[in-house]
């Protein structure tokens, strides 16, 4: 996007612009969703980001402390240190609507997955923003390889890490929204293109692929019945990683393939999913991600989500809990939304 898209400063002060960098929010029908944003927040974010691009950090409010999800460092402040949050045309997450698939993109082939279980005890860490498991690298016995679908032919993506996002209460917590509605959480499987080193892949346009899986809490008096068995291997260790920086080890073999929803005949013998070009949903917000979001949510128990909500964002017991650690949906703009249904 050209910096002069925004015009002069006087024009910025009088006009609300979208986060997609394509359409103005003066008419919600001309921009795929920006009209739903809080206009005051949108105005401040865009003005700050443009001034940053023109004059550097001296023109901005004081830098935020380590990014997070609190009132003083949450997603509404990230543009101060990462202008792409407001200026980027490919920011994530977005709202996923089936009606948009037919208007903007065609059907996709099934994904090809070759997922091996981890043969040793995996470390689960409290990062201060979520729990995270880094997958073993250069270990073909536990390699998880993703191909096909929206990915270029011949390209292989290997699992790098997995983490999750969730809400403080039921009914919110997912990063992507489905038909305008939030679910209770979202699991992310982050893959990198094997033609790059992981650090290089973060910034390459075709460097990353992220598989997103919605988490939906089930209504049942018996949490053990509705608990997701593979996710349970992770959540039962979270009591040992309450504080940021703490690490525990899984005592069972983890099979990432069992975290995926089942294949369906309706999806051509594959899994139903949405796909679009986007970004990391946490700083530095690189626009290097091919998103693959499964349509079918994973059923989880309230207790499993409560184990996540019990984690702390700092190194003290009185530090803020890790809750509502999701970025609100961004504008899709003119990006194509494709699917395999």
Buried (B, 14 or more C-beta within 10 A) or exposed (E): EEEEEBEEEEEBEEBBBBBBBBBBBEEBEEBBBBBBBEEEBBBBBBBBBBBBEEEEEEEBEEEBEEBBBEEEBBBBBBBBBBBBBBBBBBBBBBBBBEEBBEEBBEEBEBBEBEBBBBEEEBBBBBBBBBBBBBBBEEEEEBBBBBBBBBBEEEBBBBBBBBBBBBBEEBEBBBBBBBEEEBBBBBBBBBBBBBBBEBEEBBEBEBBBBBBBBBBBBBEEEEBEEBBBEBBBBBBBBBEEBBBBEBEBEBEBEBBBEEBBBEBBEEBBEBBBBBBBBBBBBBBBBBBBBBBBBBBBBBBBBBBBBBBBBEBBBBEEEEBBBBBBBBBBBBBBBEBBBBBBB
